[in-house]
Amino acid sequence: MKYFDEIPFAVTACDKDGKILEMNRKSASTFMKDGKSLIGQSLFDCHPEPAKTKLREMIQDPVINAYTIEKNGLKKMIYQSPWYENGEFMGYVELSLVLPEEMPHFVRG
């Protein structure tokens, strides 16, 4: 994911067991734990309930999960999408983007 290293939002990929496979620079700096990268760690060890239960459900029945949060005064959009290889579910890719305070919305037809 070298081309993702310079973008200003976090990209994280996990396998179908919830093991973190890749993190771009923003993701690694955002989620670094005790100065260590989380690559190779389980997402289940990084999340409290009810997130663990939601992740188990998403792994059993792959779906897109998108929502917004507010953390440390920043509003973020979280977009979690299943990824596939030759039609087989392989895990999830998560994008975490900080949203501007004011953001235009366009309806196009």
Secondary structure as GFF3:
##gff-version 3
##sequence-region A 1 109
A	DSSP	three_ten_helix	2	4	.	.	.	ID=ss1
A	DSSP	beta_strand	10	15	.	.	.	ID=ss2
A	DSSP	beta_strand	20	23	.	.	.	ID=ss3
A	DSSP	alpha_helix	25	31	.	.	.	ID=ss4
A	DSSP	three_ten_helix	43	45	.	.	.	ID=ss5
A	DSSP	alpha_helix	51	60	.	.	.	ID=ss6
A	DSSP	beta_strand	65	71	.	.	.	ID=ss7
A	DSSP	beta_strand	74	85	.	.	.	ID=ss8
A	DSSP	beta_strand	88	98	.	.	.	ID=ss9
###
